[in-house]
Amino acid sequence: MSIGEFKPISAATMLDLVSLQNREQRASVIGSIKSLADAPAPIAADQVYQLILLENGLYPVIQADKRWFFDNIGKTAAIQFARDLNVLHSVAAKTLEMLVARRGEWSQGDSDTLLQRIIAFALYHQGAAIKWSFFRHEPVKPTIWPELHALYRFADSQGFSTSPVVLFAAEAESKVSVLSLYLRALMLDVLNTGSLSMPQIEIADGWLAEWTPEYALDETYSPRAHALVVDLDLMAGLQLVTGNTAKPSYRYVRVDGLKEQVEAVRSQLRTGNPYLGRGAENSFSMEEHVALLSAIERLYTTLLQASASRIEERKQVSNLAAEVRLGFADVRQIVANGKNAPASGAPAKSADQKLNLEPTPEAAEASAAGDQRWTRWKVHDMSSKGIGLMVDRVTGERISVGQLLAIKPDGFSKFMLGVIVRKLTQRALGETLLGVEILSYRPLPVTLYRYAHARDAMPDAGTPPIEAIYVPGRDEEGKSDVLVLPSGDFGLKNVFSLPSSSVNFRVRINRVLRKGGDWVGLRFEVIGKK
């Protein structure tokens, strides 16, 4: 029997519900909500208040049932529960949107506080529908976005999008607004790229419920403040800012407090206790909280790098691709075979290669031919400090922030050394935008020999040499030079011999600069040579 075959139950009966684990009860509740959409005109304000009363009755029931749901993940009953809750929230959102459309029958004007609450509830249910679709391993339906945008746009036009609103009486002390509920749905979609588990999604929703009241939407773009934008006219959620084009329908997300919020979570987890955010308490393992924190830290790094890199304007390009190799081993091999090393003498400084943003005819031909010896990715934009690459979503899911790569755009004679610093799925396009920071235009292959003890005259003959990459810095005295090594046990007291064609440098590691999954960037000092 389908949900639509059950008759609606009375409001009084709905208030007596203690669980929705029974599917017939869920179907009846959904039928009751649907029936409100067909209420004859005029709808009275008392009917709307009755609906808010029902919302307050159902909320704790659903929160309690979620504990049962997470205890039964994978079982048929839980799968059906997720489907029905997705339907319930979607139906509730559409019913509330209908009430907004018929507001002339029951509201006292477009700034009516009751109307504000109904719009807030509609946004809440849309966000909940998004979350339950994630629990079902389904993407967000594109039709949700215009509905979300329209609700926020109306509230913003009437000047109450940031006004405090009470949703549930039990959480009356919690800060919430139309804007925070709108951002909560948008940010959950950005955060869940398909890699979060069900518990992590639930935890993230609670964190965002607490955090998003501190976020804002701006109409004017600032390169230093904004990395994400939503187009209120587009059937899509948040996107990475990828150009300087501005439209009246653009709203730029400002998440000034995210750094402090991430640190608050980290501090709480260090005590051995979960950071619960807002919503029902859960018994999820600490591993789920730690994994979610790592995902949010990656998002924060993405936003930070995206905004910082726009100090210098990027130029979008077309019909240009780049040859790419990922991973330290392949990158080191390419650097060693790329004839980037000087013929003699110590590792030399060199001026950055001047970027040619327009592909040559030969480069365009090579791109079209699709040389199969290399992984070839489409170039989206370029500057002297970074390159934006566009890949299909499946490829993007396999890529992680922090991966080292060798990259050679068509028309360039040599490979550059880079690291992936941001990653954002463009859901509307089915692609993933990767931001690459250029570490060096002329990386140099070097071989290091470890000393067993710092006082030894010769390196340890029994320790295998380390194939590394030398990254010249901009400082002429070498103070900003970096050695890139495969991940390993490298301490700050490690001493190596770094030979060139004319002299052997004795260097000591003094700082870990940055790390990736299979590599580490180390600062060092020269303590001798012979």
MARLOTOR-858087 format. One record per residue (C-alpha): residue in three letters; x, y, z; residue number from 1. Coordinates in nm, 2 decimals, padded with zeros to 4 digits, always signed. Example, Ala and Ser with C-alpha at 12.3 -4.5 7.8 and 13.67 -1.06 7.14 Angstrom:
<atoms>
resn	xx	yy	zz	resi
ALA	+01.23	-00.45	+00.78	1 .
SER	+01.37	-00.11	+00.71	2 .
</atoms>
This chain:
<atoms>
resn	xx	yy	zz	resi
MET	+00.00	+00.00	+00.00	1 .
SER	+00.14	+00.34	-00.10	2 .
ILE	+00.15	+00.65	+00.12	3 .
GLY	-00.12	+00.82	-00.09	4 .
GLU	-00.37	+00.55	+00.00	5 .
PHE	-00.38	+00.64	+00.37	6 .
LYS	-00.64	+00.89	+00.50	7 .
PRO	-00.52	+01.20	+00.69	8 .
ILE	-00.54	+01.18	+01.07	9 .
SER	-00.68	+01.45	+01.29	10 .
ALA	-00.47	+01.73	+01.44	11 .
ALA	-00.55	+01.60	+01.79	12 .
THR	-00.42	+01.25	+01.70	13 .
MET	-00.11	+01.40	+01.55	14 .
LEU	-00.03	+01.57	+01.87	15 .
ASP	-00.05	+01.24	+02.05	16 .
LEU	+00.21	+01.07	+01.83	17 .
VAL	+00.52	+00.94	+02.01	18 .
SER	+00.69	+00.77	+01.72	19 .
LEU	+00.68	+00.76	+01.34	20 .
GLN	+00.86	+00.42	+01.31	21 .
ASN	+00.53	+00.27	+01.19	22 .
ARG	+00.50	+00.34	+00.82	23 .
GLU	+00.12	+00.37	+00.83	24 .
GLN	+00.15	+00.65	+01.08	25 .
ARG	+00.40	+00.83	+00.86	26 .
ALA	+00.17	+00.80	+00.57	27 .
SER	-00.12	+00.94	+00.76	28 .
VAL	+00.09	+01.24	+00.88	29 .
ILE	+00.20	+01.31	+00.53	30 .
GLY	-00.16	+01.29	+00.41	31 .
SER	-00.26	+01.54	+00.68	32 .
ILE	+00.00	+01.78	+00.57	33 .
LYS	-00.10	+01.75	+00.21	34 .
SER	-00.46	+01.81	+00.30	35 .
LEU	-00.37	+02.16	+00.43	36 .
ALA	-00.26	+02.26	+00.08	37 .
ASP	-00.61	+02.20	-00.04	38 .
ALA	-00.79	+02.39	+00.24	39 .
PRO	-01.07	+02.61	+00.10	40 .
ALA	-01.04	+02.98	+00.11	41 .
PRO	-01.01	+03.18	+00.31	42 .
ILE	-00.75	+03.03	+00.53	43 .
ALA	-00.76	+03.18	+00.88	44 .
ALA	-00.47	+03.28	+01.09	45 .
ASP	-00.59	+03.03	+01.36	46 .
GLN	-00.54	+02.74	+01.11	47 .
VAL	-00.18	+02.86	+01.05	48 .
TYR	-00.11	+02.88	+01.42	49 .
GLN	-00.25	+02.52	+01.44	50 .
LEU	+00.00	+02.41	+01.19	51 .
ILE	+00.29	+02.57	+01.39	52 .
LEU	+00.15	+02.37	+01.69	53 .
LEU	+00.17	+02.05	+01.49	54 .
GLU	+00.53	+02.14	+01.39	55 .
ASN	+00.62	+02.16	+01.75	56 .
GLY	+00.46	+01.83	+01.83	57 .
LEU	+00.63	+01.64	+01.54	58 .
TYR	+00.98	+01.79	+01.59	59 .
PRO	+01.07	+01.60	+01.91	60 .
VAL	+00.91	+01.28	+01.77	61 .
ILE	+01.13	+01.29	+01.46	62 .
GLN	+01.44	+01.38	+01.67	63 .
ALA	+01.38	+01.07	+01.89	64 .
ASP	+01.31	+00.85	+01.59	65 .
LYS	+01.64	+00.95	+01.44	66 .
ARG	+01.82	+00.76	+01.72	67 .
TRP	+01.64	+00.45	+01.61	68 .
PHE	+01.72	+00.52	+01.24	69 .
PHE	+02.09	+00.54	+01.30	70 .
ASP	+02.09	+00.22	+01.50	71 .
ASN	+01.92	+00.04	+01.21	72 .
ILE	+02.11	+00.18	+00.91	73 .
GLY	+02.09	-00.06	+00.61	74 .
LYS	+01.78	-00.24	+00.73	75 .
THR	+01.47	-00.23	+00.52	76 .
ALA	+01.27	-00.04	+00.79	77 .
ALA	+01.54	+00.23	+00.81	78 .
ILE	+01.56	+00.26	+00.43	79 .
GLN	+01.18	+00.31	+00.41	80 .
PHE	+01.20	+00.56	+00.70	81 .
ALA	+01.45	+00.77	+00.52	82 .
ARG	+01.24	+00.77	+00.20	83 .
ASP	+00.93	+00.87	+00.39	84 .
LEU	+01.10	+01.14	+00.59	85 .
ASN	+01.24	+01.29	+00.27	86 .
VAL	+00.88	+01.29	+00.14	87 .
LEU	+00.74	+01.43	+00.46	88 .
HIS	+00.98	+01.73	+00.47	89 .
SER	+00.93	+01.79	+00.09	90 .
VAL	+00.55	+01.79	+00.13	91 .
ALA	+00.57	+02.01	+00.44	92 .
ALA	+00.79	+02.26	+00.25	93 .
LYS	+00.55	+02.28	-00.05	94 .
THR	+00.25	+02.31	+00.18	95 .
LEU	+00.41	+02.60	+00.36	96 .
GLU	+00.51	+02.76	+00.03	97 .
MET	+00.14	+02.74	-00.07	98 .
LEU	+00.05	+02.92	+00.25	99 .
VAL	+00.30	+03.19	+00.16	100 .
ALA	+00.15	+03.23	-00.18	101 .
ARG	-00.20	+03.26	-00.01	102 .
ARG	-00.07	+03.50	+00.26	103 .
GLY	-00.33	+03.76	+00.16	104 .
GLU	-00.60	+03.54	+00.32	105 .
TRP	-00.44	+03.51	+00.67	106 .
SER	-00.14	+03.74	+00.72	107 .
GLN	-00.15	+04.11	+00.84	108 .
GLY	+00.10	+04.22	+00.57	109 .
ASP	+00.43	+04.12	+00.42	110 .
SER	+00.62	+04.20	+00.74	111 .
ASP	+00.38	+04.00	+00.96	112 .
THR	+00.57	+03.80	+01.22	113 .
LEU	+00.35	+03.50	+01.16	114 .
LEU	+00.44	+03.51	+00.79	115 .
GLN	+00.81	+03.53	+00.89	116 .
ARG	+00.77	+03.21	+01.09	117 .
ILE	+00.60	+03.03	+00.80	118 .
ILE	+00.88	+03.12	+00.56	119 .
ALA	+01.14	+03.01	+00.82	120 .
PHE	+00.96	+02.67	+00.86	121 .
ALA	+00.95	+02.63	+00.48	122 .
LEU	+01.32	+02.68	+00.46	123 .
TYR	+01.38	+02.45	+00.75	124 .
HIS	+01.18	+02.17	+00.58	125 .
GLN	+01.37	+02.23	+00.25	126 .
GLY	+01.70	+02.19	+00.43	127 .
ALA	+01.57	+01.88	+00.61	128 .
ALA	+01.46	+01.73	+00.28	129 .
ILE	+01.82	+01.79	+00.14	130 .
LYS	+01.96	+01.61	+00.44	131 .
TRP	+01.73	+01.31	+00.41	132 .
SER	+01.81	+01.29	+00.04	133 .
PHE	+02.17	+01.26	+00.14	134 .
PHE	+02.08	+00.98	+00.39	135 .
ARG	+01.93	+00.81	+00.08	136 .
HIS	+02.26	+00.86	-00.11	137 .
GLU	+02.07	+01.08	-00.36	138 .
PRO	+02.18	+01.42	-00.50	139 .
VAL	+01.97	+01.73	-00.43	140 .
LYS	+01.69	+01.77	-00.68	141 .
PRO	+01.76	+02.08	-00.89	142 .
THR	+01.40	+02.20	-00.85	143 .
ILE	+01.46	+02.26	-00.47	144 .
TRP	+01.70	+02.55	-00.54	145 .
PRO	+01.45	+02.79	-00.71	146 .
GLU	+01.21	+02.73	-00.42	147 .
LEU	+01.48	+02.81	-00.16	148 .
HIS	+01.60	+03.11	-00.35	149 .
ALA	+01.25	+03.25	-00.38	150 .
LEU	+01.18	+03.22	-00.01	151 .
TYR	+01.50	+03.39	+00.08	152 .
ARG	+01.46	+03.66	-00.18	153 .
PHE	+01.11	+03.75	-00.06	154 .
ALA	+01.23	+03.77	+00.30	155 .
ASP	+01.53	+03.99	+00.20	156 .
SER	+01.31	+04.22	-00.01	157 .
GLN	+01.08	+04.27	+00.29	158 .
GLY	+01.38	+04.34	+00.52	159 .
PHE	+01.33	+04.06	+00.77	160 .
SER	+01.58	+03.79	+00.64	161 .
THR	+01.81	+03.85	+00.94	162 .
SER	+01.53	+03.91	+01.20	163 .
PRO	+01.53	+03.65	+01.49	164 .
VAL	+01.26	+03.39	+01.44	165 .
VAL	+01.14	+03.12	+01.68	166 .
LEU	+01.08	+02.78	+01.51	167 .
PHE	+01.03	+02.54	+01.80	168 .
ALA	+00.94	+02.64	+02.15	169 .
ALA	+01.19	+02.39	+02.30	170 .
GLU	+01.47	+02.59	+02.11	171 .
ALA	+01.34	+02.94	+02.17	172 .
GLU	+01.67	+03.06	+02.30	173 .
SER	+01.86	+02.95	+01.99	174 .
LYS	+01.94	+03.21	+01.73	175 .
VAL	+01.78	+03.14	+01.40	176 .
SER	+01.66	+03.35	+01.10	177 .
VAL	+01.55	+03.31	+00.74	178 .
LEU	+01.90	+03.38	+00.63	179 .
SER	+02.07	+03.13	+00.87	180 .
LEU	+01.82	+02.85	+00.76	181 .
TYR	+01.89	+02.94	+00.39	182 .
LEU	+02.27	+02.92	+00.45	183 .
ARG	+02.24	+02.60	+00.65	184 .
ALA	+02.09	+02.42	+00.35	185 .
LEU	+02.34	+02.58	+00.10	186 .
MET	+02.64	+02.49	+00.32	187 .
LEU	+02.53	+02.14	+00.39	188 .
ASP	+02.52	+02.08	+00.02	189 .
VAL	+02.87	+02.23	-00.03	190 .
LEU	+03.01	+02.02	+00.26	191 .
ASN	+02.87	+01.69	+00.15	192 .
THR	+03.05	+01.61	-00.17	193 .
GLY	+02.96	+01.24	-00.14	194 .
SER	+03.23	+01.15	+00.10	195 .
LEU	+03.04	+01.20	+00.43	196 .
SER	+02.89	+00.91	+00.62	197 .
MET	+02.53	+00.93	+00.74	198 .
PRO	+02.64	+01.01	+01.10	199 .
GLN	+02.87	+01.28	+00.97	200 .
ILE	+02.59	+01.44	+00.77	201 .
GLU	+02.38	+01.45	+01.08	202 .
ILE	+02.66	+01.60	+01.29	203 .
ALA	+02.73	+01.85	+01.02	204 .
ASP	+02.37	+01.96	+01.02	205 .
GLY	+02.38	+02.03	+01.39	206 .
TRP	+02.71	+02.22	+01.36	207 .
LEU	+02.57	+02.43	+01.08	208 .
ALA	+02.25	+02.50	+01.27	209 .
GLU	+02.47	+02.66	+01.54	210 .
TRP	+02.72	+02.83	+01.31	211 .
THR	+02.52	+02.98	+01.02	212 .
PRO	+02.36	+03.26	+01.23	213 .
GLU	+02.71	+03.41	+01.22	214 .
TYR	+02.74	+03.40	+00.84	215 .
ALA	+02.62	+03.66	+00.59	216 .
LEU	+02.53	+03.72	+00.23	217 .
ASP	+02.67	+04.03	+00.05	218 .
GLU	+02.56	+04.18	-00.27	219 .
THR	+02.90	+04.34	-00.34	220 .
TYR	+03.20	+04.12	-00.42	221 .
SER	+03.52	+04.14	-00.22	222 .
PRO	+03.82	+03.93	-00.34	223 .
ARG	+03.95	+03.90	+00.01	224 .
ALA	+03.62	+03.81	+00.18	225 .
HIS	+03.43	+03.59	-00.07	226 .
ALA	+03.50	+03.26	-00.23	227 .
LEU	+03.14	+03.12	-00.27	228 .
VAL	+02.85	+03.27	-00.46	229 .
VAL	+02.49	+03.18	-00.51	230 .
ASP	+02.29	+03.30	-00.81	231 .
LEU	+01.93	+03.35	-00.71	232 .
ASP	+01.82	+03.31	-01.07	233 .
LEU	+02.00	+02.98	-01.12	234 .
MET	+01.88	+02.63	-01.05	235 .
ALA	+02.18	+02.55	-00.84	236 .
GLY	+02.32	+02.60	-00.49	237 .
LEU	+02.66	+02.76	-00.40	238 .
GLN	+02.94	+02.78	-00.65	239 .
LEU	+03.30	+02.88	-00.63	240 .
VAL	+03.36	+03.24	-00.75	241 .
THR	+03.55	+03.18	-01.07	242 .
GLY	+03.55	+03.52	-01.24	243 .
ASN	+03.49	+03.88	-01.20	244 .
THR	+03.14	+03.88	-01.36	245 .
ALA	+02.88	+04.02	-01.13	246 .
LYS	+02.50	+04.01	-01.17	247 .
PRO	+02.22	+04.16	-00.96	248 .
SER	+02.11	+03.81	-00.87	249 .
TYR	+02.45	+03.72	-00.72	250 .
ARG	+02.49	+03.69	-00.34	251 .
TYR	+02.84	+03.63	-00.20	252 .
VAL	+02.88	+03.42	+00.12	253 .
ARG	+03.09	+03.56	+00.40	254 .
VAL	+03.20	+03.30	+00.67	255 .
ASP	+03.42	+03.52	+00.89	256 .
GLY	+03.37	+03.31	+01.20	257 .
LEU	+03.45	+02.97	+01.04	258 .
LYS	+03.81	+02.97	+01.16	259 .
GLU	+03.70	+03.02	+01.53	260 .
GLN	+03.42	+02.77	+01.49	261 .
VAL	+03.66	+02.50	+01.36	262 .
GLU	+03.90	+02.58	+01.65	263 .
ALA	+03.61	+02.55	+01.90	264 .
VAL	+03.54	+02.20	+01.77	265 .
ARG	+03.90	+02.10	+01.77	266 .
SER	+03.94	+02.22	+02.13	267 .
GLN	+03.63	+02.02	+02.24	268 .
LEU	+03.74	+01.70	+02.07	269 .
ARG	+04.08	+01.73	+02.24	270 .
THR	+03.90	+01.68	+02.57	271 .
GLY	+03.76	+01.35	+02.44	272 .
ASN	+03.41	+01.48	+02.42	273 .
PRO	+03.20	+01.53	+02.10	274 .
TYR	+03.10	+01.87	+01.98	275 .
LEU	+02.72	+01.84	+01.94	276 .
GLY	+02.62	+02.17	+01.79	277 .
ARG	+02.24	+02.20	+01.79	278 .
GLY	+01.98	+01.94	+01.77	279 .
ALA	+01.92	+01.59	+01.91	280 .
GLU	+02.21	+01.45	+02.11	281 .
ASN	+02.37	+01.15	+01.95	282 .
SER	+02.60	+00.86	+02.04	283 .
PHE	+02.81	+00.87	+01.73	284 .
SER	+03.17	+00.76	+01.77	285 .
MET	+03.45	+01.02	+01.81	286 .
GLU	+03.59	+00.89	+01.48	287 .
GLU	+03.29	+01.03	+01.30	288 .
HIS	+03.34	+01.38	+01.47	289 .
VAL	+03.71	+01.38	+01.39	290 .
ALA	+03.65	+01.28	+01.02	291 .
LEU	+03.39	+01.55	+00.98	292 .
LEU	+03.62	+01.81	+01.13	293 .
SER	+03.89	+01.71	+00.88	294 .
ALA	+03.63	+01.76	+00.60	295 .
ILE	+03.54	+02.10	+00.73	296 .
GLU	+03.91	+02.20	+00.76	297 .
ARG	+03.96	+02.11	+00.40	298 .
LEU	+03.66	+02.33	+00.31	299 .
TYR	+03.80	+02.61	+00.51	300 .
THR	+04.14	+02.57	+00.34	301 .
THR	+03.96	+02.58	+00.00	302 .
LEU	+03.78	+02.90	+00.09	303 .
LEU	+04.09	+03.06	+00.23	304 .
GLN	+04.31	+02.98	-00.07	305 .
ALA	+04.03	+03.08	-00.31	306 .
SER	+03.99	+03.43	-00.16	307 .
ALA	+04.36	+03.49	-00.09	308 .
SER	+04.46	+03.39	-00.45	309 .
ARG	+04.23	+03.66	-00.59	310 .
ILE	+04.46	+03.94	-00.47	311 .
GLU	+04.59	+03.89	-00.83	312 .
GLU	+04.33	+03.88	-01.10	313 .
ARG	+04.30	+03.56	-01.29	314 .
LYS	+04.23	+03.53	-01.65	315 .
GLN	+03.99	+03.27	-01.78	316 .
VAL	+04.11	+03.08	-02.08	317 .
SER	+03.94	+02.85	-02.34	318 .
ASN	+04.05	+02.56	-02.56	319 .
LEU	+04.35	+02.50	-02.34	320 .
ALA	+04.45	+02.18	-02.16	321 .
ALA	+04.74	+02.07	-01.94	322 .
GLU	+04.94	+01.75	-01.90	323 .
VAL	+04.92	+01.64	-01.54	324 .
ARG	+05.09	+01.38	-01.33	325 .
LEU	+04.99	+01.32	-00.96	326 .
GLY	+05.18	+01.18	-00.67	327 .
PHE	+05.53	+01.24	-00.54	328 .
ALA	+05.69	+00.94	-00.72	329 .
ASP	+05.56	+01.04	-01.07	330 .
VAL	+05.63	+01.41	-01.01	331 .
ARG	+05.99	+01.34	-00.90	332 .
GLN	+06.05	+01.13	-01.21	333 .
ILE	+05.91	+01.40	-01.43	334 .
VAL	+06.13	+01.66	-01.26	335 .
ALA	+06.43	+01.44	-01.30	336 .
ASN	+06.36	+01.38	-01.67	337 .
GLY	+06.25	+01.73	-01.75	338 .
LYS	+06.60	+01.88	-01.80	339 .
ASN	+06.51	+02.15	-01.54	340 .
ALA	+06.84	+02.12	-01.35	341 .
PRO	+07.13	+02.36	-01.42	342 .
ALA	+07.43	+02.22	-01.61	343 .
SER	+07.67	+02.29	-01.32	344 .
GLY	+07.70	+02.46	-00.98	345 .
ALA	+07.47	+02.47	-00.69	346 .
PRO	+07.09	+02.48	-00.73	347 .
ALA	+07.02	+02.81	-00.90	348 .
LYS	+06.76	+03.08	-00.86	349 .
SER	+06.56	+03.16	-01.17	350 .
ALA	+06.29	+03.42	-01.25	351 .
ASP	+05.94	+03.29	-01.28	352 .
GLN	+05.84	+03.20	-01.64	353 .
LYS	+05.61	+03.46	-01.79	354 .
LEU	+05.26	+03.31	-01.84	355 .
ASN	+05.12	+03.31	-02.19	356 .
LEU	+04.75	+03.30	-02.13	357 .
GLU	+04.66	+03.25	-02.50	358 .
PRO	+04.72	+02.90	-02.64	359 .
THR	+04.93	+02.88	-02.96	360 .
PRO	+04.78	+02.70	-03.26	361 .
GLU	+05.01	+02.41	-03.20	362 .
ALA	+04.90	+02.39	-02.84	363 .
ALA	+04.53	+02.39	-02.94	364 .
GLU	+04.60	+02.11	-03.19	365 .
ALA	+04.78	+01.91	-02.92	366 .
SER	+04.49	+01.96	-02.68	367 .
ALA	+04.24	+01.84	-02.95	368 .
ALA	+04.45	+01.54	-03.03	369 .
GLY	+04.45	+01.43	-02.66	370 .
ASP	+04.80	+01.29	-02.61	371 .
GLN	+04.73	+00.97	-02.41	372 .
ARG	+05.08	+00.96	-02.25	373 .
TRP	+04.96	+01.20	-01.98	374 .
THR	+04.65	+01.28	-01.78	375 .
ARG	+04.50	+01.58	-01.96	376 .
TRP	+04.28	+01.82	-01.78	377 .
LYS	+04.10	+02.13	-01.90	378 .
VAL	+04.25	+02.46	-01.79	379 .
HIS	+03.98	+02.70	-01.65	380 .
ASP	+04.18	+03.01	-01.55	381 .
MET	+04.54	+03.11	-01.48	382 .
SER	+04.75	+03.36	-01.30	383 .
SER	+05.12	+03.38	-01.22	384 .
LYS	+05.06	+03.20	-00.89	385 .
GLY	+04.80	+02.94	-00.97	386 .
ILE	+04.60	+02.75	-01.22	387 .
GLY	+04.23	+02.65	-01.21	388 .
LEU	+04.16	+02.30	-01.36	389 .
MET	+03.82	+02.16	-01.45	390 .
VAL	+03.77	+01.78	-01.43	391 .
ASP	+03.47	+01.56	-01.45	392 .
ARG	+03.30	+01.48	-01.11	393 .
VAL	+03.42	+01.12	-01.10	394 .
THR	+03.78	+01.23	-01.14	395 .
GLY	+03.73	+01.50	-00.89	396 .
GLU	+03.60	+01.26	-00.62	397 .
ARG	+03.94	+01.07	-00.65	398 .
ILE	+04.14	+01.39	-00.61	399 .
SER	+04.22	+01.53	-00.26	400 .
VAL	+04.34	+01.86	-00.14	401 .
GLY	+04.71	+01.85	-00.07	402 .
GLN	+04.81	+01.63	-00.36	403 .
LEU	+05.14	+01.71	-00.54	404 .
LEU	+05.14	+01.73	-00.91	405 .
ALA	+05.35	+01.82	-01.21	406 .
ILE	+05.17	+02.03	-01.46	407 .
LYS	+05.25	+02.16	-01.81	408 .
PRO	+04.98	+02.36	-01.99	409 .
ASP	+04.99	+02.33	-02.37	410 .
GLY	+05.24	+02.57	-02.51	411 .
PHE	+05.48	+02.55	-02.21	412 .
SER	+05.82	+02.38	-02.26	413 .
LYS	+05.86	+02.25	-01.91	414 .
PHE	+05.66	+02.10	-01.62	415 .
MET	+05.58	+02.32	-01.32	416 .
LEU	+05.55	+02.19	-00.96	417 .
GLY	+05.21	+02.25	-00.80	418 .
VAL	+04.99	+02.14	-00.52	419 .
ILE	+04.61	+02.12	-00.51	420 .
VAL	+04.48	+02.37	-00.26	421 .
ARG	+04.11	+02.37	-00.32	422 .
LYS	+03.84	+02.16	-00.47	423 .
LEU	+03.48	+02.24	-00.53	424 .
THR	+03.21	+02.04	-00.70	425 .
GLN	+03.02	+02.24	-00.96	426 .
ARG	+02.70	+02.04	-00.92	427 .
ALA	+02.51	+02.23	-01.19	428 .
LEU	+02.78	+02.14	-01.44	429 .
GLY	+02.87	+01.79	-01.32	430 .
GLU	+03.23	+01.89	-01.29	431 .
THR	+03.48	+01.97	-01.02	432 .
LEU	+03.70	+02.28	-01.01	433 .
LEU	+04.05	+02.22	-00.88	434 .
GLY	+04.27	+02.51	-00.76	435 .
VAL	+04.64	+02.45	-00.80	436 .
GLU	+04.91	+02.67	-00.63	437 .
ILE	+05.23	+02.68	-00.84	438 .
LEU	+05.52	+02.60	-00.60	439 .
SER	+05.79	+02.64	-00.87	440 .
TYR	+05.83	+02.70	-01.24	441 .
ARG	+06.17	+02.53	-01.23	442 .
PRO	+06.17	+02.25	-00.97	443 .
LEU	+06.51	+02.08	-00.95	444 .
PRO	+06.58	+01.71	-00.88	445 .
VAL	+06.83	+01.64	-00.60	446 .
THR	+06.95	+01.34	-00.41	447 .
LEU	+07.00	+01.35	-00.03	448 .
TYR	+07.22	+01.14	+00.18	449 .
ARG	+07.15	+01.11	+00.55	450 .
TYR	+07.40	+01.14	+00.83	451 .
ALA	+07.36	+00.89	+01.11	452 .
HIS	+07.47	+01.16	+01.35	453 .
ALA	+07.51	+01.53	+01.30	454 .
ARG	+07.88	+01.52	+01.40	455 .
ASP	+07.97	+01.25	+01.15	456 .
ALA	+08.21	+01.34	+00.87	457 .
MET	+08.04	+01.12	+00.61	458 .
PRO	+07.68	+01.02	+00.54	459 .
ASP	+07.56	+00.68	+00.66	460 .
ALA	+07.65	+00.44	+00.38	461 .
GLY	+07.39	+00.19	+00.50	462 .
THR	+07.10	+00.43	+00.46	463 .
PRO	+06.94	+00.45	+00.11	464 .
PRO	+06.96	+00.79	-00.06	465 .
ILE	+06.64	+01.00	-00.08	466 .
GLU	+06.53	+01.12	-00.42	467 .
ALA	+06.39	+01.47	-00.35	468 .
ILE	+06.28	+01.79	-00.52	469 .
TYR	+06.45	+02.13	-00.46	470 .
VAL	+06.22	+02.43	-00.48	471 .
PRO	+06.41	+02.76	-00.51	472 .
GLY	+06.25	+03.04	-00.31	473 .
ARG	+06.24	+03.41	-00.39	474 .
ASP	+06.49	+03.50	-00.13	475 .
GLU	+06.84	+03.54	-00.29	476 .
GLU	+07.01	+03.41	+00.03	477 .
GLY	+06.81	+03.08	+00.01	478 .
LYS	+06.62	+03.14	+00.33	479 .
SER	+06.29	+03.05	+00.17	480 .
ASP	+06.41	+02.75	-00.03	481 .
VAL	+06.23	+02.42	+00.03	482 .
LEU	+06.31	+02.06	+00.00	483 .
VAL	+06.02	+01.83	-00.10	484 .
LEU	+06.07	+01.48	+00.02	485 .
PRO	+05.85	+01.16	+00.02	486 .
SER	+05.66	+01.12	+00.34	487 .
GLY	+05.88	+00.96	+00.61	488 .
ASP	+06.04	+01.00	+00.95	489 .
PHE	+06.21	+01.34	+00.92	490 .
GLY	+06.29	+01.52	+01.24	491 .
LEU	+06.41	+01.87	+01.29	492 .
LYS	+06.76	+01.74	+01.38	493 .
ASN	+06.81	+01.54	+01.06	494 .
VAL	+07.12	+01.63	+00.87	495 .
PHE	+07.17	+01.55	+00.50	496 .
SER	+07.44	+01.59	+00.24	497 .
LEU	+07.29	+01.77	-00.06	498 .
PRO	+07.55	+01.73	-00.35	499 .
SER	+07.56	+01.95	-00.66	500 .
SER	+07.80	+01.91	-00.95	501 .
SER	+08.07	+02.13	-00.78	502 .
VAL	+08.01	+02.12	-00.40	503 .
ASN	+07.84	+01.91	-00.13	504 .
PHE	+07.61	+02.11	+00.09	505 .
ARG	+07.56	+02.00	+00.45	506 .
VAL	+07.20	+02.09	+00.54	507 .
ARG	+06.99	+02.05	+00.86	508 .
ILE	+06.61	+02.04	+00.86	509 .
ASN	+06.47	+02.32	+01.08	510 .
ARG	+06.10	+02.34	+00.99	511 .
VAL	+05.82	+02.13	+00.85	512 .
LEU	+05.65	+02.38	+00.61	513 .
ARG	+05.36	+02.18	+00.47	514 .
LYS	+05.25	+01.82	+00.42	515 .
GLY	+05.05	+01.62	+00.17	516 .
GLY	+04.95	+01.25	+00.17	517 .
ASP	+05.28	+01.12	+00.03	518 .
TRP	+05.51	+01.42	+00.06	519 .
VAL	+05.64	+01.68	+00.30	520 .
GLY	+05.79	+02.02	+00.24	521 .
LEU	+06.09	+02.11	+00.46	522 .
ARG	+06.28	+02.43	+00.53	523 .
PHE	+06.65	+02.38	+00.60	524 .
GLU	+06.97	+02.56	+00.68	525 .
VAL	+07.31	+02.51	+00.52	526 .
ILE	+07.55	+02.43	+00.81	527 .
GLY	+07.86	+02.35	+00.59	528 .
LYS	+08.00	+02.26	+00.25	529 .
LYS	+08.30	+02.10	+00.09	530 .
</atoms>
